Amino acid sequence: MDLNQKMKYMKMAINLAKKGINKTGSNPIVGAIIVKNKKIIGKGFHSDFGGDHAEIVAIKDAESRKKSVKGSTLFVTLEPCCHTNKKTPPCVNTIISKGIEQVYFLEYDINPNVNGNGIKKLKSNKIKVSQITLKNKLKEINRGFESIKINNRPFVTLKICSSLDSKIYSDQISNNSIGDKVQREHANNLRQNYDAILVGVNTIIKDNPKLNYRGKNNKVKQPTPIIMDSNLRIPLESKVLKNKLQKPIIFCKFSVSDRKIKTYESNKIIVIKLKKISPKNILKQLLGLNFQRVLVEGGGTVFSSFLKENVWDEMLIYYSKIFIGKSGIGLSDKMEQLNKIKGKEIDKIEKIGNSILVRIN
């Protein structure tokens, strides 16, 4: 098998893996292809937290078509797991027992229980193993899984649209949008790679957004809206509460009465009480609920709180060609002191419609 063929099969595994976006809980997004006699006999991706991993799905797919995987080659986007503290058995054991002859993988699993150990076990059982280096966006999508293992919290992206004088809201703008149509479509398209979108209650009251993905990819699982609402002020008629595909989660203070909470819960809305409504406390809860990628869309108070607690990984700011002046609300109006961003760089600057997107990570 030449290099071009190997690359072709791995690209197919990458595309399969993307079907698992927002469906794997805290697990990584993985795809797998099984090839035998120059033909694909099985394929699969990880699609359900607690369910079969991509390799097992691909093996079962082959066997369901009466194909033996003995002597075959496996292409998988992540090093096969080898630890036993999961609901599912180690993938390496199945790969070995089924007689798969060769494994090509894309990335090492940074989980300390795996991280090279899966490869070692395969090699010790005389299975040929090779890594394929291929530039792709799967590593970027799996940043949530990496953040859980490294930082013990979901991956956090701060995203906001601002005027050139750093204003994020003005009642003088009729549609409450500082950016243009191209910018809004670009920003909305980001949502398909996140399993949660977080905003403050003031954003809901002022803009009444749906907080859903509205792009062309109809196979995307809608992200869950997360709302910081200390006193549970969100109107029950808000568009985000009417979302039938993905009901929101609201975080409020302990002081909110149970009677008031039951009004929301009767509408199948999850309300979680916390002693303190803060980014760190909310991210801890979201980790326990198996969310791995959170897109924070503001407003200014929420944006500033994540900056203050330094619990973010990436920042996306759209600067639109408009000056708002004194009538607007500033991006950093709620910042109490100087905040120097350390350990991160301006990674990318690009033109999006009539806006300039600055990415820091």
VOLOGU-472126 format. One line per field, with one value per residue: residue number from 1; chain; x, y, z of N, C-alpha, C, O in turn. Coordinates in steps of 0.2 Angstrom, whole numbers. Layout:
num <- (NUM/...)
cadena <- (A/...)
nc1 <- (X/...)
nc2 <- (Y/...)
nc3 <- (Z/...)
cac1 <- (X/...)
cac2 <- (Y/...)
cac3 <- (Z/...)
cc1 <- (X/...)
cc2 <- (Y/...)
cc3 <- (Z/...)
oc1 <- (X/...)
oc2 <- (Y/...)
oc3 <- (Z/...)
This chain:
num <- (1/2/3/4/5/6/7/8/9/10/11/12/13/14/15/16/17/18/19/20/21/22/23/24/25/26/27/28/29/30/31/32/33/34/35/36/37/38/39/40/41/42/43/44/45/46/47/48/49/50/51/52/53/54/55/56/57/58/59/60/61/62/63/64/65/66/67/68/69/70/71/72/73/74/75/76/77/78/79/80/81/82/83/84/85/86/87/88/89/90/91/92/93/94/95/96/97/98/99/100/101/102/103/104/105/106/107/108/109/110/111/112/113/114/115/116/117/118/119/120/121/122/123/124/125/126/127/128/129/130/131/132/133/134/135/136/137/138/139/140/141/142/143/144/145/146/147/148/149/150/151/152/153/154/155/156/157/158/159/160/161/162/163/164/165/166/167/168/169/170/171/172/173/174/175/176/177/178/179/180/181/182/183/184/185/186/187/188/189/190/191/192/193/194/195/196/197/198/199/200/201/202/203/204/205/206/207/208/209/210/211/212/213/214/215/216/217/218/219/220/221/222/223/224/225/226/227/228/229/230/231/232/233/234/235/236/237/238/239/240/241/242/243/244/245/246/247/248/249/250/251/252/253/254/255/256/257/258/259/260/261/262/263/264/265/266/267/268/269/270/271/272/273/274/275/276/277/278/279/280/281/282/283/284/285/286/287/288/289/290/291/292/293/294/295/296/297/298/299/300/301/302/303/304/305/306/307/308/309/310/311/312/313/314/315/316/317/318/319/320/321/322/323/324/325/326/327/328/329/330/331/332/333/334/335/336/337/338/339/340/341/342/343/344/345/346/347/348/349/350/351/352/353/354/355/356/357/358/359/360/361)
cadena <- (A/A/A/A/A/A/A/A/A/A/A/A/A/A/A/A/A/A/A/A/A/A/A/A/A/A/A/A/A/A/A/A/A/A/A/A/A/A/A/A/A/A/A/A/A/A/A/A/A/A/A/A/A/A/A/A/A/A/A/A/A/A/A/A/A/A/A/A/A/A/A/A/A/A/A/A/A/A/A/A/A/A/A/A/A/A/A/A/A/A/A/A/A/A/A/A/A/A/A/A/A/A/A/A/A/A/A/A/A/A/A/A/A/A/A/A/A/A/A/A/A/A/A/A/A/A/A/A/A/A/A/A/A/A/A/A/A/A/A/A/A/A/A/A/A/A/A/A/A/A/A/A/A/A/A/A/A/A/A/A/A/A/A/A/A/A/A/A/A/A/A/A/A/A/A/A/A/A/A/A/A/A/A/A/A/A/A/A/A/A/A/A/A/A/A/A/A/A/A/A/A/A/A/A/A/A/A/A/A/A/A/A/A/A/A/A/A/A/A/A/A/A/A/A/A/A/A/A/A/A/A/A/A/A/A/A/A/A/A/A/A/A/A/A/A/A/A/A/A/A/A/A/A/A/A/A/A/A/A/A/A/A/A/A/A/A/A/A/A/A/A/A/A/A/A/A/A/A/A/A/A/A/A/A/A/A/A/A/A/A/A/A/A/A/A/A/A/A/A/A/A/A/A/A/A/A/A/A/A/A/A/A/A/A/A/A/A/A/A/A/A/A/A/A/A/A/A/A/A/A/A/A/A/A/A/A/A/A/A/A/A/A/A/A/A/A/A/A/A/A/A/A/A/A/A/A/A/A/A/A/A)
nc1 <- (4/4/9/0/-12/-13/-15/-27/-36/-34/-39/-52/-56/-55/-65/-76/-75/-79/-93/-96/-96/-101/-108/-101/-100/-88/-79/-66/-67/-68/-63/-64/-57/-57/-47/-45/-37/-36/-48/-61/-68/-75/-81/-82/-87/-85/-100/-107/-107/-101/-104/-99/-82/-74/-66/-71/-84/-81/-76/-87/-95/-89/-90/-104/-106/-102/-88/-72/-60/-47/-30/-31/-30/-30/-36/-35/-41/-36/-25/-28/-37/-31/-34/-44/-53/-66/-83/-83/-73/-55/-49/-38/-37/-47/-43/-31/-36/-44/-36/-31/-19/-11/-9/-13/-11/-17/-16/-8/-16/-19/-23/-17/-18/-17/-9/3/4/-5/-1/11/7/0/11/19/12/15/9/10/13/10/12/3/6/-3/-10/-24/-41/-46/-39/-40/-54/-54/-49/-57/-58/-44/-42/-50/-43/-31/-33/-44/-56/-69/-65/-64/-70/-70/-81/-85/-93/-88/-88/-77/-73/-74/-87/-100/-114/-128/-143/-146/-145/-154/-157/-150/-137/-120/-112/-111/-121/-112/-103/-111/-115/-103/-100/-111/-108/-98/-104/-107/-96/-96/-102/-109/-116/-114/-121/-125/-140/-144/-141/-150/-162/-160/-157/-164/-160/-160/-149/-145/-137/-138/-133/-128/-126/-135/-134/-128/-128/-137/-130/-130/-139/-132/-136/-131/-139/-142/-153/-164/-171/-175/-186/-200/-206/-195/-185/-175/-179/-189/-184/-185/-176/-165/-165/-162/-149/-150/-141/-143/-144/-143/-153/-164/-181/-188/-201/-202/-192/-198/-208/-200/-195/-206/-207/-198/-185/-169/-163/-150/-144/-132/-120/-112/-112/-101/-88/-79/-86/-97/-91/-86/-97/-102/-92/-95/-107/-103/-99/-88/-84/-85/-93/-92/-103/-105/-114/-105/-102/-102/-91/-81/-80/-75/-63/-57/-56/-48/-51/-51/-47/-46/-49/-60/-63/-73/-71/-81/-83/-87/-91/-97/-98/-103/-116/-116/-113/-98/-85/-76/-82/-86/-74/-64/-50/-34/-30/-19/-15/-7/4/-2/-5/-8/-15/-21/-27/-40/-51/-68/-82/-87/-80/-66/-58/-50/-40/-35/-25)
nc2 <- (-6/11/27/37/30/26/39/42/33/37/50/47/41/52/60/52/52/65/65/62/73/83/72/63/65/67/60/57/62/51/41/27/15/0/-10/-23/-33/-22/-17/-8/-15/-12/1/15/26/35/37/39/42/31/21/9/11/19/9/-3/-2/-2/-14/-22/-18/-23/-37/-39/-39/-51/-52/-56/-49/-53/-52/-40/-22/-8/9/22/37/40/34/17/13/6/5/-1/6/10/9/2/-12/-13/-7/-12/-25/-31/-29/-36/-49/-52/-53/-43/-36/-25/-8/9/25/42/52/52/46/57/54/50/36/30/35/31/19/10/8/2/-10/-16/-18/-26/-38/-41/-34/-23/-6/10/28/41/56/70/84/91/96/89/88/100/100/90/97/99/87/85/96/92/82/88/101/98/103/109/114/131/144/161/172/186/201/216/235/246/255/246/243/233/233/243/253/260/253/245/231/225/220/221/217/212/203/193/191/187/175/168/168/160/148/143/137/124/116/115/109/116/132/147/160/176/181/194/195/187/193/206/203/191/178/163/154/143/132/137/133/125/111/98/88/90/89/99/112/113/126/136/146/159/165/172/176/170/176/175/177/166/165/167/164/155/146/139/130/115/105/106/107/121/124/131/141/146/156/149/156/157/153/136/135/144/139/126/130/133/120/113/115/107/112/112/117/122/125/135/139/150/160/157/157/146/138/134/128/117/110/108/100/88/85/80/89/95/106/123/137/153/167/179/192/207/206/193/189/196/190/178/181/187/176/168/157/151/147/151/165/174/189/199/213/226/238/251/265/267/275/285/280/266/250/245/233/230/236/230/226/226/229/230/219/208/198/183/171/167/170/181/173/173/184/189/194/196/197/213/214/212/198/193/181/174/163)
nc3 <- (0/-5/0/-4/-4/9/15/10/15/29/29/26/38/46/42/45/59/62/62/74/82/96/101/109/123/136/130/117/99/87/72/62/50/41/31/19/8/-1/-1/7/21/33/43/55/68/84/93/104/121/132/124/110/105/91/84/87/83/69/67/70/60/49/52/52/39/35/34/38/49/51/48/42/39/50/51/61/70/82/95/99/114/130/143/158/166/161/154/143/136/134/118/112/116/109/95/95/98/87/77/68/57/55/61/58/65/69/80/96/111/124/136/152/156/144/132/123/128/123/110/113/118/107/98/106/104/92/81/68/69/65/64/56/49/47/42/49/54/65/76/82/84/94/105/116/123/126/135/146/151/153/160/168/165/154/137/133/123/120/113/104/97/92/91/83/93/103/108/113/112/108/109/98/87/76/74/84/81/79/69/52/39/34/44/54/50/49/62/68/62/69/80/77/81/95/110/119/122/130/139/147/157/154/140/134/138/132/118/114/109/99/101/93/80/64/51/35/38/41/49/61/79/89/99/117/126/138/152/162/176/189/198/192/181/168/155/152/140/131/116/117/127/120/112/104/101/109/125/137/150/165/177/193/209/226/233/226/225/227/222/212/203/200/191/179/177/175/162/156/157/163/179/189/205/213/225/222/208/196/183/186/194/187/175/182/185/172/167/175/169/157/146/134/126/126/120/124/123/128/137/140/154/157/149/154/167/164/159/171/180/173/165/152/135/121/112/102/93/84/75/70/57/63/74/89/101/115/118/118/126/133/129/140/151/163/169/182/184/177/164/159/146/147/141/130/112/98/86/74/61/52/38/39/30/33/44/56/61/76/82/97/106)
cac1 <- (0/8/8/-6/-18/-14/-17/-34/-40/-35/-44/-59/-57/-56/-72/-81/-74/-83/-100/-97/-96/-107/-111/-97/-99/-82/-74/-63/-70/-63/-66/-59/-58/-53/-45/-42/-36/-36/-55/-64/-73/-78/-80/-86/-85/-88/-106/-111/-104/-102/-105/-93/-77/-74/-62/-76/-89/-79/-75/-94/-98/-86/-93/-111/-107/-99/-81/-67/-55/-41/-26/-33/-26/-35/-34/-39/-38/-33/-22/-33/-37/-29/-36/-50/-58/-71/-88/-81/-67/-50/-50/-32/-38/-51/-39/-27/-40/-47/-31/-29/-12/-7/-13/-11/-15/-16/-14/-8/-21/-15/-25/-11/-19/-16/-3/8/4/-9/4/16/4/-1/18/21/8/17/5/13/10/14/9/3/6/-8/-13/-31/-44/-48/-35/-43/-60/-53/-46/-61/-55/-38/-43/-53/-37/-25/-35/-49/-62/-70/-61/-68/-69/-73/-82/-89/-93/-87/-87/-70/-72/-75/-93/-104/-121/-131/-150/-147/-144/-161/-157/-146/-131/-115/-109/-115/-123/-107/-100/-116/-115/-97/-100/-115/-105/-93/-107/-107/-91/-96/-108/-113/-116/-115/-122/-128/-147/-145/-140/-157/-167/-159/-157/-169/-158/-161/-143/-144/-134/-142/-129/-130/-124/-141/-132/-125/-132/-138/-127/-135/-138/-131/-137/-130/-145/-142/-160/-169/-175/-176/-193/-202/-207/-189/-185/-171/-183/-194/-180/-187/-171/-160/-167/-156/-148/-149/-138/-145/-141/-147/-158/-170/-186/-190/-207/-200/-188/-203/-211/-196/-194/-212/-206/-193/-179/-165/-161/-145/-143/-125/-119/-109/-112/-95/-86/-76/-91/-101/-87/-85/-104/-102/-88/-98/-112/-99/-98/-81/-82/-90/-93/-95/-105/-106/-112/-99/-101/-99/-85/-76/-79/-71/-56/-55/-55/-43/-53/-53/-42/-46/-53/-62/-66/-75/-71/-84/-81/-92/-90/-104/-98/-106/-122/-115/-110/-91/-83/-73/-85/-86/-68/-62/-43/-30/-30/-14/-16/-1/4/-6/-3/-13/-14/-24/-31/-43/-57/-74/-87/-85/-77/-59/-58/-44/-40/-30/-25)
cac2 <- (0/16/33/41/26/27/46/42/30/41/56/45/40/59/63/48/55/72/63/61/80/84/66/59/67/69/56/60/61/46/38/21/12/-7/-12/-29/-34/-16/-15/-6/-20/-10/8/17/32/35/41/39/42/25/16/6/15/18/3/-9/-1/-4/-22/-25/-17/-28/-44/-39/-40/-57/-51/-57/-44/-56/-50/-33/-16/-3/16/25/44/41/28/13/13/0/5/-5/9/12/5/-3/-15/-10/-8/-15/-32/-34/-28/-42/-56/-52/-55/-37/-37/-18/-2/16/30/49/55/48/48/61/51/46/29/27/39/27/12/6/7/-3/-17/-19/-20/-32/-43/-42/-30/-18/0/16/34/45/63/73/91/91/100/84/89/106/98/86/101/98/81/87/101/89/78/92/106/96/107/109/119/137/149/167/175/192/205/223/240/248/258/241/243/227/234/249/252/264/248/242/223/223/216/226/214/211/196/188/190/183/168/165/166/155/142/141/133/117/112/116/105/120/139/150/167/178/182/200/194/184/199/211/201/186/174/156/151/137/132/137/132/120/105/96/82/93/89/106/113/115/133/137/152/161/169/172/177/167/182/174/176/160/166/168/159/149/141/136/126/108/100/105/112/124/123/138/141/151/155/145/160/157/148/130/136/147/134/121/133/131/113/110/116/103/116/110/123/120/130/135/144/156/159/160/153/140/133/132/123/111/107/106/94/82/83/77/94/96/112/128/143/159/172/185/198/210/204/186/189/199/186/172/184/188/170/165/150/151/144/154/171/177/195/202/220/228/245/255/268/268/281/285/277/259/246/243/226/229/240/227/224/231/231/229/211/207/191/180/164/166/174/183/167/174/190/188/198/192/202/220/214/209/193/192/175/173/156)
cac3 <- (0/-5/4/-6/-2/17/17/7/20/35/28/26/45/49/40/49/66/63/63/81/85/100/103/113/129/137/126/111/93/83/66/60/43/41/24/18/0/-5/-1/14/24/39/45/61/72/91/92/110/127/135/118/107/102/83/81/88/78/62/67/70/54/44/53/50/32/34/32/43/50/52/42/39/42/53/51/66/71/89/97/103/121/133/150/160/170/157/153/137/137/130/111/110/117/103/89/95/97/80/72/64/56/55/63/57/69/68/86/102/116/129/143/155/156/137/130/120/131/118/104/115/119/100/96/110/102/85/77/65/71/62/64/49/50/42/44/48/59/70/83/84/87/100/111/122/127/129/141/151/153/156/164/172/163/146/133/133/118/121/106/104/91/95/86/83/99/108/111/111/112/107/107/92/81/76/75/90/79/77/63/46/38/33/50/58/47/51/70/69/59/74/85/76/84/102/113/124/121/136/139/153/156/150/133/133/139/127/111/113/104/99/102/89/74/58/45/30/40/44/53/67/85/92/106/123/128/145/154/169/178/197/201/188/178/161/153/150/133/127/111/119/131/116/108/105/100/114/131/140/157/169/183/197/216/231/236/222/228/224/219/206/199/197/185/173/177/172/154/154/158/169/183/194/210/215/230/219/200/193/178/188/197/181/172/186/184/165/166/177/164/151/141/133/122/128/117/128/118/132/135/143/161/157/145/159/172/162/159/178/183/169/163/144/130/115/111/95/93/78/76/65/55/66/80/93/105/122/118/119/132/132/130/146/156/169/171/188/184/171/163/154/144/147/139/123/107/93/82/67/59/45/36/38/29/35/51/56/66/79/86/102/109)
cc1 <- (4/5/1/-12/-19/-17/-25/-38/-40/-39/-51/-61/-58/-63/-77/-81/-79/-90/-101/-97/-102/-110/-107/-96/-92/-76/-72/-68/-65/-67/-61/-62/-54/-53/-42/-42/-38/-44/-57/-69/-77/-76/-84/-83/-88/-94/-110/-107/-106/-103/-98/-88/-77/-71/-67/-82/-87/-78/-82/-97/-95/-89/-100/-112/-103/-91/-77/-62/-48/-36/-27/-29/-32/-32/-38/-36/-35/-30/-27/-32/-34/-31/-43/-55/-63/-77/-87/-74/-62/-50/-44/-33/-42/-47/-34/-30/-43/-42/-29/-22/-8/-12/-10/-15/-13/-13/-13/-13/-17/-18/-19/-12/-18/-9/3/8/-1/-5/9/13/2/6/20/18/9/13/9/9/14/9/9/2/2/-11/-21/-34/-47/-45/-38/-50/-60/-50/-50/-59/-49/-38/-46/-47/-32/-27/-41/-55/-63/-66/-66/-65/-73/-74/-87/-88/-93/-86/-79/-68/-74/-81/-97/-111/-123/-138/-151/-147/-151/-161/-152/-139/-126/-112/-113/-117/-118/-104/-104/-116/-109/-97/-105/-112/-101/-97/-108/-102/-90/-103/-112/-111/-118/-116/-125/-136/-148/-145/-147/-162/-166/-160/-162/-167/-160/-155/-143/-140/-139/-139/-132/-129/-130/-140/-129/-130/-132/-134/-132/-134/-137/-132/-136/-135/-146/-149/-165/-174/-177/-184/-195/-204/-201/-188/-180/-174/-188/-190/-182/-181/-166/-162/-161/-155/-146/-146/-140/-142/-146/-153/-164/-175/-187/-196/-206/-197/-193/-206/-207/-195/-200/-212/-200/-186/-175/-162/-156/-144/-135/-125/-116/-109/-106/-93/-83/-81/-95/-97/-86/-92/-104/-98/-91/-104/-109/-99/-91/-79/-87/-88/-96/-96/-107/-113/-106/-97/-99/-92/-79/-75/-75/-63/-53/-53/-50/-45/-56/-46/-41/-51/-54/-66/-67/-75/-75/-83/-87/-90/-97/-104/-101/-112/-122/-112/-103/-90/-80/-76/-85/-80/-65/-55/-40/-29/-25/-14/-9/-1/0/-4/-9/-11/-16/-28/-34/-49/-63/-80/-84/-82/-70/-59/-51/-45/-34/-30/-18)
cc2 <- (6/22/36/37/26/34/46/39/34/47/53/44/47/61/59/51/61/71/63/68/81/78/62/60/70/65/59/58/57/43/32/18/5/-9/-19/-31/-28/-14/-13/-11/-18/-3/10/23/31/40/42/38/35/19/13/12/14/12/-3/-8/-3/-11/-25/-24/-22/-35/-44/-40/-47/-57/-52/-52/-47/-55/-44/-28/-11/4/19/32/45/34/24/13/6/0/1/-1/13/7/0/-6/-12/-12/-13/-23/-35/-34/-34/-48/-57/-53/-49/-37/-30/-13/5/21/37/52/50/51/51/58/48/39/26/30/35/20/7/4/1/-10/-20/-21/-26/-39/-44/-39/-24/-11/6/23/38/52/67/79/90/95/95/86/95/105/94/90/100/92/82/91/97/85/82/97/104/100/107/114/125/142/155/170/181/196/212/228/242/252/253/241/237/227/241/249/257/259/244/234/220/219/221/224/214/204/191/186/186/176/164/163/161/148/139/136/126/113/113/112/110/128/143/157/169/180/189/200/191/189/204/209/195/181/167/151/144/138/132/136/126/112/102/90/84/92/96/107/115/122/133/144/154/166/168/172/174/172/180/173/169/160/167/162/153/144/137/131/118/103/100/110/114/122/130/137/147/151/151/149/160/151/142/131/139/143/129/124/132/124/110/111/112/107/114/117/120/126/129/141/151/155/162/155/146/135/130/127/117/107/104/100/87/80/81/82/95/102/117/134/149/165/178/185/200/207/197/185/191/194/180/175/184/181/166/158/150/149/148/160/173/183/198/209/223/236/250/258/269/274/280/281/269/257/244/236/225/233/237/224/229/233/228/221/210/199/188/173/162/171/176/178/169/180/189/193/194/197/209/220/211/204/192/186/175/166/154)
cc3 <- (0/-1/3/-4/6/19/15/13/27/34/28/34/48/48/44/56/67/64/70/85/89/103/108/120/131/134/119/104/88/77/65/53/43/33/24/10/-4/-5/7/16/30/41/51/64/79/91/98/116/131/130/115/104/94/81/82/84/71/62/67/63/49/46/52/43/30/32/38/43/51/46/39/42/44/53/56/68/78/91/101/110/124/141/152/164/166/156/148/138/132/122/109/110/111/97/89/94/91/75/67/63/57/57/61/61/68/74/91/107/122/136/146/156/149/135/128/123/126/112/107/116/112/98/99/108/94/79/74/66/68/63/58/51/45/45/43/54/65/77/86/88/94/106/117/127/130/135/147/155/156/161/169/171/156/143/132/128/120/115/107/98/94/89/87/89/105/112/108/110/111/105/101/86/81/77/80/88/76/70/58/45/37/40/55/56/49/58/71/67/64/79/83/79/92/104/118/122/127/136/146/152/153/143/131/133/133/119/109/108/104/102/99/83/68/51/40/33/44/49/60/73/88/98/111/125/136/147/162/171/186/200/197/185/171/159/150/143/128/122/113/123/127/111/109/105/105/120/134/147/160/175/187/205/220/233/232/224/224/220/212/201/196/191/179/172/174/164/152/153/164/172/188/199/212/220/227/211/198/188/180/191/192/177/175/185/177/164/169/173/157/145/140/129/123/124/121/123/122/135/139/150/161/154/150/165/170/161/166/181/179/167/156/141/124/115/104/96/86/79/69/63/57/72/83/98/112/123/119/125/129/133/137/152/163/172/176/188/178/171/158/152/143/145/133/118/102/87/75/67/52/44/35/37/29/42/50/62/69/83/91/106/111)
oc1 <- (9/0/-3/-17/-24/-21/-29/-43/-45/-43/-55/-67/-62/-66/-83/-86/-82/-94/-107/-98/-108/-116/-110/-92/-89/-70/-75/-71/-60/-73/-55/-68/-48/-58/-38/-47/-41/-46/-55/-74/-82/-71/-90/-78/-93/-93/-115/-104/-112/-104/-93/-91/-79/-74/-68/-84/-91/-80/-83/-101/-99/-91/-102/-117/-101/-89/-78/-59/-43/-38/-24/-25/-37/-26/-45/-30/-32/-33/-31/-26/-35/-29/-47/-60/-65/-76/-89/-70/-63/-51/-44/-31/-40/-48/-33/-28/-44/-44/-27/-18/-2/-18/-4/-21/-7/-8/-16/-15/-13/-15/-17/-7/-17/-4/8/11/1/-6/10/16/3/6/23/20/5/12/12/4/20/3/14/-3/4/-15/-23/-31/-50/-48/-39/-52/-64/-48/-48/-58/-47/-34/-44/-47/-29/-24/-43/-59/-59/-63/-72/-59/-79/-70/-92/-83/-97/-84/-76/-62/-75/-82/-96/-114/-120/-140/-157/-148/-152/-166/-151/-137/-128/-110/-119/-116/-118/-102/-102/-116/-109/-95/-104/-114/-99/-94/-109/-102/-85/-108/-117/-106/-124/-112/-127/-138/-153/-148/-150/-166/-171/-163/-164/-170/-163/-156/-140/-138/-143/-141/-138/-132/-131/-144/-128/-136/-126/-135/-137/-128/-141/-129/-138/-136/-150/-150/-171/-180/-181/-187/-191/-204/-202/-190/-182/-172/-191/-194/-180/-182/-163/-161/-156/-159/-143/-148/-140/-139/-152/-158/-170/-172/-187/-197/-209/-198/-192/-208/-210/-195/-199/-216/-198/-182/-178/-159/-158/-142/-132/-128/-118/-107/-105/-95/-85/-81/-97/-100/-86/-91/-107/-99/-91/-106/-113/-99/-87/-73/-93/-83/-102/-92/-110/-116/-102/-92/-94/-88/-74/-69/-71/-59/-47/-47/-47/-40/-61/-41/-36/-56/-49/-71/-62/-79/-72/-81/-90/-87/-101/-109/-102/-114/-127/-110/-103/-92/-81/-72/-85/-79/-65/-53/-43/-28/-27/-14/-5/-6/0/-1/-14/-6/-13/-32/-30/-53/-63/-82/-79/-81/-68/-61/-46/-49/-28/-36/-17)
oc2 <- (7/22/38/40/27/34/49/42/34/49/57/45/47/64/61/51/62/75/63/68/80/79/57/57/74/66/64/54/59/41/32/17/5/-9/-21/-30/-29/-9/-16/-12/-21/0/7/25/28/46/45/33/34/13/15/17/9/9/-7/-13/-6/-14/-30/-28/-24/-39/-50/-42/-48/-61/-49/-50/-43/-56/-42/-29/-9/5/19/33/50/29/27/13/1/-5/1/-4/19/1/-6/-3/-8/-18/-17/-27/-41/-39/-37/-53/-63/-55/-50/-37/-30/-13/5/20/38/56/45/57/48/60/43/35/20/26/35/15/1/-2/-4/-15/-26/-27/-30/-44/-47/-42/-21/-11/6/22/38/54/66/78/89/97/98/86/96/107/95/87/101/93/80/90/99/84/80/98/108/101/105/119/124/144/154/172/180/196/214/227/239/252/255/240/235/222/246/245/257/261/240/232/214/215/225/228/216/200/185/180/181/171/158/158/157/143/133/131/122/106/111/112/108/129/142/161/165/181/189/203/193/190/206/212/194/179/165/146/139/143/128/139/124/108/103/87/79/93/99/102/118/124/129/149/150/172/164/168/175/172/184/169/167/154/167/156/148/138/132/127/116/98/95/116/111/119/134/132/153/146/150/146/162/146/142/128/137/143/127/120/131/122/105/108/114/105/113/121/115/131/124/145/156/150/168/149/141/129/124/122/111/101/98/95/82/74/80/80/95/104/116/137/149/167/183/180/196/206/196/182/188/193/177/171/183/181/160/153/149/150/148/160/174/183/198/212/222/239/252/255/272/278/274/279/266/260/240/233/220/235/240/221/235/238/225/218/211/195/190/169/156/177/172/178/166/182/188/194/189/201/211/226/208/207/191/186/176/165/149)
oc3 <- (4/2/7/-2/8/23/19/15/30/39/31/36/53/52/45/59/72/66/72/91/87/106/110/123/127/135/117/105/87/78/66/52/46/30/28/7/-9/-9/11/12/32/39/52/63/80/90/98/116/132/132/118/102/92/76/77/81/67/57/63/61/45/41/50/41/24/28/44/38/51/40/34/46/41/55/55/68/79/90/105/113/121/144/147/166/167/158/148/141/128/121/104/106/109/93/84/90/89/69/61/69/59/55/63/61/65/73/92/106/125/141/143/156/149/136/132/120/126/110/103/114/111/95/96/109/91/74/78/65/69/62/54/55/39/50/38/59/70/82/92/93/98/111/123/133/135/140/152/161/161/166/173/176/152/146/130/127/120/111/111/95/98/83/91/91/110/118/102/109/115/101/99/80/86/80/80/91/72/66/58/49/40/41/58/60/51/60/76/70/64/82/88/80/95/101/120/120/130/132/150/146/149/139/125/128/131/115/103/103/110/105/102/81/68/46/42/30/50/52/64/73/89/103/110/127/140/144/166/168/188/204/199/186/168/163/146/139/122/123/111/123/129/107/115/107/107/119/135/150/157/179/185/206/218/235/234/226/218/214/207/195/190/187/173/166/170/160/146/149/169/169/192/196/213/221/229/209/197/188/178/189/192/175/172/184/176/159/166/173/152/139/145/129/121/124/121/120/119/137/142/152/165/157/151/167/175/163/167/184/181/168/155/143/121/118/100/99/82/83/64/68/52/76/80/98/115/129/121/129/124/138/140/157/168/177/175/191/174/175/152/157/139/146/131/120/102/84/70/71/48/49/31/41/27/45/45/68/65/88/89/108/114)
